[in-house]
């Protein structure tokens, strides 16, 4: 079975500062990895995904993530955040059978 | 392009009342469909998924049920709501092509409050 751990429930950061949201996963098989963003009272929107190939994945809104197989991590980064990035971010994994397993989410709070 | 709809957007129901939430997808055929529940601080929990009409798989035991009467329609129901059923319910779809891992696309959600 797969599991996902998002180590930080909340990450406060100032506008234009860099940010890293951490995600670690556990699986006995190869997995595919996703990051989703959820704005208040809305559904989830895909930020980026890793299926294969380059371990550095670029997504929308200037976000990127790096897949590290040895550390079983898929941390999300952005070099300079905006107020509009305030949202909840979810990491998810799947072994390829279209059943995603989500982490508990990290709330990113960007202040001026 | 594909779109996914959920209704109602918000719902307040008394304990013991029935529930029916609807999800429809436009612009695609034979999608895989999913119901998730999001409770505060607990991430998303997969409740049901369906790979075709009348085919429902349940992930967790509960007093909820799901049905898929049409290819692009997915319904979440309950005969008697519990307080613990409160949460944000999300429907999602993928293309349903066997062997592929496609992105799950989510609807706008339904906020259910059981009082």
gemmi code that builds the backbone of each chain (N, CA, C; Angstrom):
import gemmi

chains = {
    "A": [
        ("UNK", (0.850, -1.195, 0.000), (0.000, 0.000, 0.000), (0.889, 1.250, 0.000)),
        ("UNK", (0.339, 2.306, -0.531), (1.080, 3.560, -0.595), (0.598, 4.511, 0.506)),
        ("UNK", (1.495, 5.389, 0.929), (1.119, 6.445, 1.866), (1.916, 7.697, 1.546)),
        ("UNK", (1.377, 8.827, 1.938), (2.010, 10.117, 1.673), (2.056, 10.908, 2.969)),
        ("UNK", (3.203, 11.510, 3.239), (3.360, 12.346, 4.420), (3.737, 13.750, 3.995)),
        ("UNK", (2.923, 14.695, 4.375), (3.267, 16.105, 4.189), (3.612, 16.625, 5.571)),
        ("UNK", (4.868, 16.912, 5.777), (5.408, 17.138, 7.101), (4.916, 18.422, 7.747)),
        ("UNK", (4.549, 19.397, 6.951), (4.136, 20.695, 7.481), (2.663, 20.914, 7.206)),
        ("UNK", (1.896, 21.148, 8.256), (0.473, 21.422, 8.047), (0.259, 22.867, 7.580)),
        ("UNK", (1.187, 23.739, 7.963), (1.064, 25.151, 7.598), (2.454, 25.736, 7.404)),
        ("UNK", (2.596, 26.534, 6.345), (3.875, 27.189, 6.074), (3.622, 28.673, 5.842)),
        ("UNK", (4.030, 29.526, 6.800), (3.909, 30.971, 6.597), (5.156, 31.517, 5.908)),
        ("UNK", (4.962, 32.421, 4.978), (6.090, 32.970, 4.234), (5.731, 34.382, 3.784)),
        ("UNK", (6.750, 35.230, 3.644), (6.518, 36.577, 3.149), (6.531, 36.586, 1.618)),
        ("UNK", (5.800, 37.535, 1.091), (5.739, 37.693, -0.366), (7.132, 37.881, -0.943)),
        ("UNK", (7.386, 37.277, -2.090), (8.641, 37.307, -2.847), (9.733, 36.434, -2.228)),
        ("UNK", (9.459, 35.771, -1.129), (10.422, 34.837, -0.552), (10.281, 33.483, -1.231)),
        ("UNK", (11.325, 32.654, -1.179), (11.210, 31.287, -1.721), (10.463, 30.398, -0.734)),
        ("UNK", (9.922, 29.299, -1.260), (9.194, 28.367, -0.392), (9.430, 26.938, -0.868)),
        ("UNK", (9.428, 26.026, 0.098), (9.500, 24.600, -0.201), (8.446, 23.892, 0.634)),
        ("UNK", (7.599, 23.133, -0.016), (6.599, 22.315, 0.668), (7.045, 20.863, 0.533)),
        ("UNK", (7.127, 20.191, 1.663), (7.731, 18.868, 1.666), (6.699, 17.753, 1.521)),
        ("UNK", (7.110, 16.722, 0.801), (6.269, 15.547, 0.583), (7.156, 14.316, 0.565)),
        ("UNK", (6.846, 13.363, 1.400), (7.522, 12.068, 1.385), (6.486, 10.980, 1.186)),
        ("UNK", (6.871, 9.942, 0.510), (5.924, 8.879, 0.237), (6.527, 7.537, 0.610)),
        ("UNK", (5.652, 6.558, 0.753), (6.070, 5.199, 1.050), (5.369, 4.272, 0.085)),
        ("UNK", (6.151, 3.414, -0.578), (5.560, 2.477, -1.526), (6.548, 1.360, -1.804)),
        ("UNK", (6.026, 0.167, -2.012), (6.868, -0.981, -2.351), (7.026, -1.139, -3.862)),
        ("UNK", (6.327, -0.311, -4.615), (6.417, -0.357, -6.081), (6.673, 1.051, -6.591)),
        ("UNK", (7.008, 1.137, -7.870), (7.206, 2.448, -8.473), (5.886, 3.211, -8.469)),
        ("UNK", (5.986, 4.508, -8.289), (4.780, 5.331, -8.214), (4.880, 6.516, -9.149)),
        ("UNK", (3.736, 7.091, -9.390), (3.627, 8.363, -10.072), (3.212, 9.394, -9.020)),
        ("UNK", (3.677, 10.615, -9.181), (3.511, 11.623, -8.131), (2.876, 12.888, -8.681)),
        ("UNK", (2.061, 13.512, -7.851), (1.306, 14.691, -8.259), (1.321, 15.735, -7.142)),
        ("UNK", (1.225, 16.982, -7.555), (0.919, 18.076, -6.634), (-0.328, 18.792, -7.152)),
        ("UNK", (-1.275, 18.986, -6.227), (-2.490, 19.727, -6.529), (-2.564, 20.951, -5.623)),
        ("UNK", (-3.275, 21.982, -6.101), (-3.523, 23.172, -5.290), (-5.037, 23.346, -5.147)),
        ("UNK", (-5.433, 23.762, -3.949), (-6.849, 24.012, -3.691), (-7.006, 25.403, -3.105)),
        ("UNK", (-7.721, 26.259, -3.804), (-8.075, 27.570, -3.279), (-9.348, 27.424, -2.457)),
        ("UNK", (-9.611, 28.346, -1.529), (-10.750, 28.197, -0.615), (-12.055, 27.884, -1.315)),
        ("UNK", (-12.715, 26.846, -0.815), (-14.036, 26.430, -1.301), (-14.061, 26.097, -2.791)),
        ("UNK", (-12.949, 25.610, -3.287), (-12.883, 25.192, -4.684), (-12.371, 23.762, -4.771)),
        ("UNK", (-12.479, 23.202, -5.951), (-11.911, 21.885, -6.192), (-10.404, 21.953, -6.312)),
        ("UNK", (-9.798, 20.819, -6.613), (-8.344, 20.752, -6.731), (-7.922, 20.971, -8.182)),
        ("UNK", (-6.797, 21.653, -8.331), (-6.239, 21.931, -9.657), (-4.837, 21.348, -9.718)),
        ("UNK", (-4.529, 20.656, -10.799), (-3.212, 20.054, -10.934), (-2.139, 21.120, -11.122)),
        ("UNK", (-1.081, 21.041, -10.294), (0.075, 21.915, -10.446), (1.123, 21.286, -11.353)),
        ("UNK", (1.445, 20.035, -11.063), (2.449, 19.312, -11.833), (2.373, 17.829, -11.498)),
        ("UNK", (3.043, 17.032, -12.329), (3.057, 15.593, -12.098), (4.365, 14.998, -12.586)),
        ("UNK", (4.786, 13.924, -11.940), (5.949, 13.164, -12.370), (5.484, 11.755, -12.748)),
        ("UNK", (5.712, 11.397, -14.001), (5.393, 10.045, -14.460), (6.668, 9.276, -14.773)),
        ("UNK", (7.617, 9.915, -15.442), (8.894, 9.298, -15.777), (9.797, 10.384, -16.349)),
        ("UNK", (11.063, 10.014, -16.636), (11.963, 10.963, -17.273), (12.667, 11.862, -16.286)),
        ("UNK", (12.846, 13.109, -16.655), (13.571, 14.058, -15.824), (12.956, 14.155, -14.438)),
        ("UNK", (13.824, 14.151, -13.439), (13.319, 14.181, -12.066), (12.896, 15.569, -11.632)),
        ("UNK", (13.257, 16.584, -12.396), (12.828, 17.951, -12.097), (11.634, 18.258, -12.984)),
        ("UNK", (10.527, 18.534, -12.341), (9.283, 18.744, -13.070), (8.827, 20.186, -12.877)),
        ("UNK", (8.506, 20.819, -13.975), (8.008, 22.193, -13.896), (6.497, 22.203, -14.095)),
        ("UNK", (5.830, 23.047, -13.307), (4.390, 23.106, -13.383), (3.881, 24.504, -13.667)),
        ("UNK", (2.606, 24.703, -13.359), (2.008, 25.997, -13.597), (2.341, 26.965, -12.471)),
        ("UNK", (2.146, 28.242, -12.743), (2.316, 29.295, -11.733), (3.732, 29.379, -11.159)),
        ("UNK", (4.724, 28.911, -11.912), (6.114, 29.022, -11.483), (6.577, 27.971, -10.488)),
        ("UNK", (5.761, 26.984, -10.218), (6.147, 25.926, -9.280), (6.953, 24.832, -9.983)),
        ("UNK", (7.796, 24.178, -9.222), (8.525, 23.021, -9.709), (8.705, 22.040, -8.562)),
        ("UNK", (8.967, 20.790, -8.913), (9.185, 19.766, -7.892), (10.260, 18.821, -8.386)),
        ("UNK", (10.955, 18.223, -7.436), (12.016, 17.288, -7.775), (11.737, 15.933, -7.159)),
        ("UNK", (11.734, 14.922, -8.003), (11.539, 13.544, -7.552), (12.880, 12.983, -7.112)),
        ("UNK", (12.943, 12.507, -5.879), (14.153, 11.905, -5.341), (13.812, 10.496, -4.886)),
        ("UNK", (14.172, 9.540, -5.713), (13.776, 8.160, -5.436), (14.457, 7.614, -4.190)),
        ("UNK", (15.713, 7.948, -3.987), (16.451, 7.405, -2.834), (15.898, 7.935, -1.516)),
        ("UNK", (15.416, 9.159, -1.535), (14.842, 9.740, -0.328), (13.319, 9.655, -0.310)),
        ("UNK", (12.767, 9.045, -1.316), (11.299, 8.915, -1.474), (10.613, 10.253, -1.190)),
        ("UNK", (11.080, 11.279, -1.880), (10.520, 12.609, -1.665), (10.114, 13.229, -2.985)),
        ("UNK", (9.228, 14.196, -2.881), (8.763, 14.939, -4.056), (8.398, 16.340, -3.564)),
        ("UNK", (9.404, 17.101, -3.191), (9.191, 18.421, -2.606), (8.840, 19.453, -3.668)),
        ("UNK", (7.938, 20.348, -3.298), (7.461, 21.404, -4.195), (8.167, 22.703, -3.850)),
        ("UNK", (8.591, 23.444, -4.870), (9.334, 24.682, -4.626), (8.841, 25.793, -5.539)),
        ("UNK", (9.037, 27.016, -5.029), (8.817, 28.189, -5.864), (9.821, 29.248, -5.413)),
        ("UNK", (10.562, 29.853, -6.327), (11.624, 30.786, -5.935), (11.112, 32.100, -5.360)),
        ("UNK", (9.898, 32.501, -5.731), (9.365, 33.776, -5.252), (7.842, 33.693, -5.239)),
        ("UNK", (7.271, 33.716, -4.049), (5.817, 33.513, -3.953), (5.079, 34.843, -4.006)),
        ("UNK", (3.805, 34.738, -4.397), (2.912, 35.893, -4.448), (1.775, 35.688, -3.462)),
        ("UNK", (1.120, 36.770, -3.118), (-0.046, 36.686, -2.238), (-1.056, 35.687, -2.794)),
        ("UNK", (-1.211, 35.667, -4.097), (-2.195, 34.793, -4.746), (-1.852, 33.307, -4.637)),
        ("UNK", (-0.659, 32.987, -4.165), (-0.282, 31.573, -3.960), (-0.833, 31.020, -2.656)),
        ("UNK", (-1.439, 31.860, -1.858), (-2.048, 31.397, -0.612), (-3.143, 30.393, -0.926)),
        ("UNK", (-2.963, 29.174, -0.443), (-3.872, 28.072, -0.785), (-3.418, 26.840, -0.016)),
        ("UNK", (-4.145, 25.743, -0.216), (-3.721, 24.473, 0.352), (-3.155, 23.612, -0.764)),
        ("UNK", (-2.062, 22.923, -0.460), (-1.344, 22.144, -1.463), (-1.327, 20.686, -1.033)),
        ("UNK", (-1.677, 19.819, -1.977), (-1.755, 18.392, -1.688), (-0.787, 17.619, -2.578)),
        ("UNK", (-0.052, 16.736, -1.952), (0.793, 15.797, -2.663), (0.021, 14.482, -2.781)),
        ("UNK", (0.184, 13.776, -3.893), (-0.541, 12.523, -4.084), (0.328, 11.541, -4.855)),
        ("UNK", (0.099, 10.252, -4.602), (0.831, 9.198, -5.304), (-0.145, 8.155, -5.805)),
        ("UNK", (0.282, 7.451, -6.847), (-0.478, 6.317, -7.339), (0.504, 5.318, -7.934)),
        ("UNK", (0.241, 4.019, -7.767), (1.091, 3.016, -8.408), (0.761, 2.834, -9.877)),
        ("UNK", (-0.260, 3.550, -10.353), (-0.596, 3.459, -11.763), (-1.965, 2.871, -12.029)),
        ("UNK", (-2.738, 2.714, -11.001), (-4.062, 2.142, -11.195), (-5.155, 3.183, -10.982)),
        ("UNK", (-4.761, 4.432, -11.116), (-5.676, 5.564, -11.091), (-6.375, 5.760, -9.756)),
        ("UNK", (-5.877, 5.200, -8.710), (-6.415, 5.469, -7.387), (-5.383, 6.279, -6.631)),
        ("UNK", (-5.629, 7.563, -6.542), (-4.665, 8.446, -5.897), (-4.747, 8.336, -4.380)),
        ("UNK", (-3.585, 8.386, -3.741), (-3.506, 8.481, -2.290), (-2.958, 9.863, -1.973)),
        ("UNK", (-3.716, 10.634, -1.206), (-3.356, 12.018, -0.923), (-2.720, 12.156, 0.449)),
        ("UNK", (-1.859, 13.154, 0.564), (-1.385, 13.591, 1.866), (-2.447, 14.453, 2.520)),
        ("UNK", (-2.165, 14.886, 3.753), (-3.146, 15.658, 4.512), (-3.130, 17.138, 4.156)),
        ("UNK", (-2.205, 17.547, 3.303), (-2.209, 18.918, 2.823), (-1.313, 19.845, 3.622)),
        ("UNK", (-0.818, 20.879, 2.941), (-0.029, 21.945, 3.570), (-0.653, 23.275, 3.185)),
        ("UNK", (-0.983, 24.049, 4.207), (-1.572, 25.365, 3.938), (-0.442, 26.377, 3.808)),
        ("UNK", (-0.336, 26.988, 2.646), (0.670, 28.028, 2.408), (0.027, 29.391, 2.650)),
        ("UNK", (0.607, 30.141, 3.578), (0.098, 31.470, 3.922), (1.134, 32.507, 3.515)),
        ("UNK", (0.818, 33.309, 2.522), (1.739, 34.325, 2.040), (1.264, 35.685, 2.529)),
        ("UNK", (2.141, 36.375, 3.228), (1.775, 37.692, 3.759), (2.677, 38.772, 3.152)),
        ("UNK", (2.149, 40.014, 3.121), (2.933, 41.104, 2.492), (4.144, 41.485, 3.338)),
    ],
    "B": [
        ("UNK", (-13.800, 21.042, -24.977), (-13.038, 20.725, -23.773), (-13.954, 20.074, -22.744)),
        ("UNK", (-13.310, 19.400, -21.781), (-14.080, 18.686, -20.780), (-14.385, 19.574, -19.575)),
        ("UNK", (-15.553, 19.401, -19.039), (-15.925, 20.113, -17.817), (-16.630, 19.151, -16.875)),
        ("UNK", (-16.531, 19.447, -15.601), (-17.162, 18.617, -14.586), (-17.996, 19.511, -13.684)),
        ("UNK", (-19.216, 19.089, -13.416), (-20.151, 19.870, -12.620), (-20.547, 19.086, -11.382)),
        ("UNK", (-20.753, 19.823, -10.309), (-21.282, 19.217, -9.093), (-22.394, 20.105, -8.559)),
        ("UNK", (-23.429, 19.488, -8.046), (-24.459, 20.248, -7.347), (-25.154, 19.384, -6.319)),
        ("UNK", (-25.638, 20.062, -5.263), (-25.550, 21.511, -5.078), (-24.147, 21.939, -4.639)),
        ("UNK", (-23.921, 23.237, -4.597), (-22.623, 23.742, -4.154), (-22.510, 23.665, -2.630)),
        ("UNK", (-23.599, 23.947, -1.951), (-23.639, 23.839, -0.497), (-24.957, 23.198, -0.089)),
        ("UNK", (-24.920, 22.539, 1.059), (-26.101, 21.835, 1.524), (-26.044, 21.731, 3.041)),
        ("UNK", (-27.146, 22.069, 3.691), (-27.267, 21.901, 5.136), (-28.438, 20.954, 5.363)),
        ("UNK", (-28.145, 19.835, 6.031), (-29.153, 18.808, 6.227), (-29.205, 18.375, 7.686)),
        ("UNK", (-30.388, 18.021, 8.179), (-30.469, 17.505, 9.556), (-30.006, 16.055, 9.622)),
        ("UNK", (-29.549, 15.661, 10.788), (-29.180, 14.266, 11.025), (-30.377, 13.372, 10.721)),
        ("UNK", (-30.107, 12.261, 10.046), (-31.167, 11.306, 9.738), (-31.880, 11.547, 8.423)),
        ("UNK", (-31.580, 12.657, 7.771), (-32.221, 12.946, 6.480), (-31.453, 12.272, 5.351)),
        ("UNK", (-32.094, 12.114, 4.179), (-31.412, 11.503, 3.046), (-30.516, 12.508, 2.332)),
        ("UNK", (-29.644, 11.955, 1.478), (-28.695, 12.795, 0.742), (-28.603, 12.329, -0.699)),
        ("UNK", (-28.484, 13.283, -1.598), (-28.185, 12.966, -2.987), (-27.327, 14.083, -3.565)),
        ("UNK", (-26.098, 13.747, -3.918), (-25.186, 14.690, -4.567), (-24.923, 14.186, -5.981)),
        ("UNK", (-24.892, 15.115, -6.898), (-24.747, 14.713, -8.292), (-23.485, 15.298, -8.925)),
        ("UNK", (-22.900, 14.507, -9.791), (-21.702, 14.904, -10.523), (-21.902, 14.508, -11.986)),
        ("UNK", (-21.647, 15.435, -12.888), (-21.726, 15.111, -14.310), (-20.491, 15.642, -15.029)),
        ("UNK", (-20.076, 14.914, -16.028), (-18.906, 15.275, -16.822), (-19.351, 15.506, -18.261)),
        ("UNK", (-18.816, 16.534, -18.878), (-19.123, 16.836, -20.280), (-17.851, 16.784, -21.112)),
        ("UNK", (-18.001, 16.396, -22.363), (-16.883, 16.472, -23.286), (-15.992, 15.260, -23.325)),
        ("UNK", (-16.390, 14.162, -22.704), (-15.601, 12.938, -22.757), (-16.544, 11.751, -22.653)),
        ("UNK", (-16.048, 10.590, -23.061), (-16.858, 9.374, -22.998), (-16.154, 8.333, -22.143)),
        ("UNK", (-16.964, 7.518, -21.457), (-16.460, 6.420, -20.642), (-15.356, 6.848, -19.667)),
        ("UNK", (-15.593, 7.910, -18.917), (-14.569, 8.311, -17.955), (-14.571, 7.395, -16.741)),
        ("UNK", (-13.456, 7.343, -16.026), (-13.453, 6.810, -14.670), (-13.911, 7.952, -13.764)),
        ("UNK", (-14.780, 7.642, -12.808), (-15.323, 8.673, -11.929), (-15.031, 8.337, -10.470)),
        ("UNK", (-14.844, 9.372, -9.671), (-14.426, 9.201, -8.282), (-15.207, 10.142, -7.375)),
        ("UNK", (-15.510, 9.669, -6.167), (-16.020, 10.528, -5.097), (-15.004, 10.544, -3.959)),
        ("UNK", (-14.644, 11.759, -3.532), (-13.762, 11.940, -2.389), (-14.497, 12.751, -1.336)),
        ("UNK", (-14.086, 12.563, -0.084), (-14.543, 13.433, 0.991), (-13.308, 14.073, 1.623)),
        ("UNK", (-13.456, 15.357, 1.878), (-12.382, 16.104, 2.516), (-12.895, 16.620, 3.847)),
        ("UNK", (-12.358, 16.091, 4.939), (-12.692, 16.573, 6.270), (-11.554, 17.462, 6.745)),
        ("UNK", (-11.869, 18.384, 7.597), (-10.884, 19.370, 8.048), (-9.644, 18.682, 8.610)),
        ("UNK", (-8.482, 19.047, 8.063), (-7.220, 18.535, 8.574), (-6.939, 17.079, 8.271)),
        ("UNK", (-7.726, 16.483, 7.380), (-7.545, 15.046, 7.140), (-7.293, 14.711, 5.682)),
        ("UNK", (-7.070, 15.704, 4.849), (-6.783, 15.406, 3.455), (-8.003, 14.862, 2.746)),
        ("UNK", (-7.771, 14.197, 1.619), (-8.865, 13.654, 0.825), (-8.948, 12.150, 0.999)),
        ("UNK", (-10.131, 11.672, 1.213), (-10.368, 10.245, 1.370), (-11.206, 9.753, 0.196)),
        ("UNK", (-10.695, 8.773, -0.528), (-11.445, 8.204, -1.635), (-12.600, 7.381, -1.093)),
        ("UNK", (-13.817, 7.679, -1.538), (-14.996, 6.962, -1.083), (-15.418, 5.877, -2.073)),
        ("UNK", (-15.580, 6.267, -3.330), (-16.036, 5.345, -4.369), (-15.340, 5.692, -5.679)),
        ("UNK", (-15.210, 4.669, -6.541), (-14.809, 4.952, -7.902), (-15.566, 4.012, -8.834)),
        ("UNK", (-15.649, 4.451, -10.090), (-16.437, 3.703, -11.067), (-15.733, 3.729, -12.418)),
        ("UNK", (-15.616, 2.550, -13.037), (-14.979, 2.456, -14.349), (-16.016, 2.329, -15.462)),
        ("UNK", (-17.306, 2.258, -15.114), (-18.335, 2.163, -16.132), (-19.720, 2.189, -15.515)),
        ("UNK", (-20.735, 2.244, -16.358), (-22.118, 2.290, -15.895), (-22.411, 1.090, -14.998)),
        ("UNK", (-22.956, 1.364, -13.841), (-23.339, 0.311, -12.918), (-22.187, -0.350, -12.186)),
        ("UNK", (-20.959, 0.058, -12.454), (-19.778, -0.537, -11.803), (-19.255, 0.418, -10.734)),
        ("UNK", (-19.426, 0.019, -9.480), (-19.037, 0.863, -8.345), (-18.115, 0.070, -7.435)),
        ("UNK", (-17.019, 0.689, -7.044), (-16.127, 0.097, -6.053), (-16.106, 1.007, -4.834)),
        ("UNK", (-16.271, 0.395, -3.677), (-16.289, 1.141, -2.428), (-14.946, 0.992, -1.729)),
        ("UNK", (-14.410, 2.112, -1.292), (-13.099, 2.088, -0.640), (-13.193, 1.990, 0.870)),
        ("UNK", (-14.218, 2.520, 1.464), (-14.339, 2.509, 2.911), (-15.784, 2.184, 3.298)),
        ("UNK", (-15.950, 1.419, 4.374), (-17.318, 1.128, 4.827), (-17.940, 2.362, 5.464)),
        ("UNK", (-19.185, 2.637, 5.157), (-19.832, 3.839, 5.669), (-21.306, 3.763, 5.321)),
        ("UNK", (-22.043, 4.779, 5.694), (-23.468, 4.783, 5.388), (-23.756, 5.531, 4.098)),
        ("UNK", (-22.758, 5.663, 3.233), (-22.941, 6.290, 1.937), (-22.958, 5.225, 0.849)),
        ("UNK", (-23.568, 5.554, -0.276), (-23.552, 4.682, -1.439), (-23.379, 5.533, -2.687)),
        ("UNK", (-22.995, 4.895, -3.778), (-22.814, 5.608, -5.032), (-23.486, 4.837, -6.148)),
        ("UNK", (-23.884, 5.560, -7.164), (-24.477, 4.928, -8.335), (-24.032, 5.669, -9.583)),
        ("UNK", (-24.032, 4.926, -10.684), (-23.660, 5.519, -11.975), (-24.719, 5.087, -12.997)),
        ("UNK", (-25.801, 5.828, -13.048), (-26.902, 5.437, -13.934), (-26.634, 5.729, -15.411)),
        ("UNK", (-25.752, 6.674, -15.678), (-25.387, 7.018, -17.053), (-23.870, 7.145, -17.149)),
        ("UNK", (-23.365, 7.124, -18.365), (-21.909, 7.108, -18.577), (-21.198, 8.254, -17.879)),
        ("UNK", (-21.818, 9.436, -17.911), (-21.133, 10.614, -17.392), (-21.820, 11.201, -16.167)),
        ("UNK", (-22.533, 10.370, -15.432), (-23.235, 10.819, -14.238), (-22.882, 9.922, -13.065)),
        ("UNK", (-22.542, 10.556, -11.955), (-22.126, 9.824, -10.761), (-22.853, 10.442, -9.579)),
        ("UNK", (-23.552, 9.610, -8.809), (-24.387, 10.113, -7.729), (-23.935, 9.528, -6.403)),
        ("UNK", (-23.846, 10.371, -5.400), (-23.518, 9.951, -4.039), (-24.772, 10.094, -3.185)),
        ("UNK", (-25.102, 9.040, -2.440), (-26.357, 9.040, -1.699), (-26.182, 8.527, -0.281)),
        ("UNK", (-27.167, 8.870, 0.520), (-27.272, 8.291, 1.864), (-28.744, 8.237, 2.230)),
        ("UNK", (-29.128, 7.195, 2.959), (-30.519, 7.100, 3.415), (-30.720, 7.901, 4.702)),
        ("UNK", (-29.683, 7.907, 5.546), (-29.765, 8.633, 6.818), (-28.414, 9.246, 7.140)),
        ("UNK", (-28.338, 10.560, 7.109), (-27.080, 11.236, 7.350), (-26.688, 11.205, 8.827)),
        ("UNK", (-25.369, 11.135, 9.045), (-24.782, 11.231, 10.377), (-24.024, 12.550, 10.485)),
        ("UNK", (-23.791, 12.982, 11.719), (-22.996, 14.197, 11.912), (-21.624, 14.065, 11.246)),
        ("UNK", (-21.080, 12.872, 11.319), (-19.736, 12.632, 10.780), (-19.684, 12.681, 9.252)),
        ("UNK", (-20.837, 12.786, 8.614), (-20.850, 12.892, 7.153), (-20.562, 14.313, 6.669)),
        ("UNK", (-20.510, 15.253, 7.578), (-20.187, 16.631, 7.194), (-18.811, 16.692, 6.557)),
        ("UNK", (-18.687, 17.526, 5.535), (-17.388, 17.666, 4.874), (-17.562, 18.264, 3.492)),
        ("UNK", (-16.461, 18.286, 2.782), (-16.434, 18.820, 1.427), (-16.296, 17.630, 0.488)),
        ("UNK", (-17.276, 17.448, -0.382), (-17.304, 16.278, -1.261), (-16.868, 16.686, -2.668)),
        ("UNK", (-15.904, 15.954, -3.147), (-15.335, 16.264, -4.456), (-15.511, 15.093, -5.403)),
        ("UNK", (-15.907, 15.411, -6.601), (-16.008, 14.428, -7.666), (-14.831, 14.647, -8.613)),
        ("UNK", (-14.323, 13.579, -9.188), (-13.196, 13.704, -10.112), (-13.357, 12.699, -11.242)),
        ("UNK", (-12.662, 12.942, -12.352), (-12.704, 12.019, -13.480), (-11.325, 11.891, -14.112)),
        ("UNK", (-11.125, 10.740, -14.777), (-9.969, 10.539, -15.640), (-10.470, 9.942, -16.951)),
        ("UNK", (-9.569, 9.834, -17.918), (-10.010, 9.390, -19.232), (-10.406, 7.928, -19.260)),
        ("UNK", (-9.927, 7.149, -18.300), (-10.365, 5.771, -18.233), (-9.702, 4.829, -19.218)),
        ("UNK", (-8.623, 5.266, -19.850), (-7.925, 4.374, -20.779), (-7.102, 3.367, -19.983)),
        ("UNK", (-7.304, 2.093, -20.248), (-6.649, 1.044, -19.478), (-5.140, 1.159, -19.571)),
        ("UNK", (-4.479, 1.005, -18.457), (-3.019, 0.989, -18.444), (-2.387, 2.358, -18.342)),
        ("UNK", (-3.156, 3.410, -18.435), (-2.580, 4.742, -18.340), (-2.827, 5.339, -16.965)),
        ("UNK", (-1.966, 6.217, -16.612), (-2.177, 6.963, -15.375), (-2.434, 8.400, -15.766)),
        ("UNK", (-3.679, 8.746, -15.846), (-4.035, 10.090, -16.249), (-4.300, 10.973, -15.054)),
        ("UNK", (-4.162, 12.223, -15.302), (-4.487, 13.210, -14.275), (-5.954, 13.096, -13.890)),
        ("UNK", (-6.217, 13.230, -12.597), (-7.595, 13.323, -12.129), (-8.000, 14.784, -12.132)),
        ("UNK", (-9.142, 15.062, -12.744), (-9.667, 16.422, -12.818), (-10.847, 16.529, -11.865)),
        ("UNK", (-10.814, 17.565, -11.043), (-11.777, 17.683, -9.963), (-12.874, 18.704, -10.268)),
        ("UNK", (-14.059, 18.410, -9.719), (-15.150, 19.356, -9.783), (-15.018, 20.415, -8.705)),
        ("UNK", (-15.967, 21.353, -8.662), (-15.883, 22.464, -7.701), (-16.238, 22.068, -6.273)),
        ("UNK", (-16.847, 20.902, -6.085), (-17.127, 20.426, -4.737), (-18.492, 20.808, -4.213)),
        ("UNK", (-18.944, 20.041, -3.211), (-20.177, 20.330, -2.465), (-19.839, 20.376, -0.988)),
        ("UNK", (-20.173, 21.481, -0.345), (-19.964, 21.616, 1.096), (-21.217, 21.128, 1.806)),
        ("UNK", (-21.095, 20.012, 2.534), (-22.224, 19.428, 3.260), (-22.050, 19.660, 4.753)),
        ("UNK", (-23.058, 20.223, 5.368), (-23.088, 20.395, 6.817), (-24.285, 19.643, 7.358)),
        ("UNK", (-24.024, 18.713, 8.260), (-25.084, 17.939, 8.887), (-25.255, 18.457, 10.312)),
        ("UNK", (-26.467, 18.862, 10.650), (-26.711, 19.463, 11.968), (-27.564, 18.547, 12.857)),
    ],
}
model = gemmi.Model(1)
for chain_id, residues in chains.items():
    chain = gemmi.Chain(chain_id)
    for i, (resn, *xyz) in enumerate(residues, 1):
        res = gemmi.Residue()
        res.name, res.seqid = resn, gemmi.SeqId(i, " ")
        for name, pos in zip(("N", "CA", "C"), xyz):
            atom = gemmi.Atom()
            atom.name, atom.element = name, gemmi.Element(name[0])
            atom.pos, atom.b_iso = gemmi.Position(*pos), 0.0
            res.add_atom(atom)
        chain.add_residue(res)
    model.add_chain(chain)
structure = gemmi.Structure()
structure.add_model(model)
structure.setup_entities()
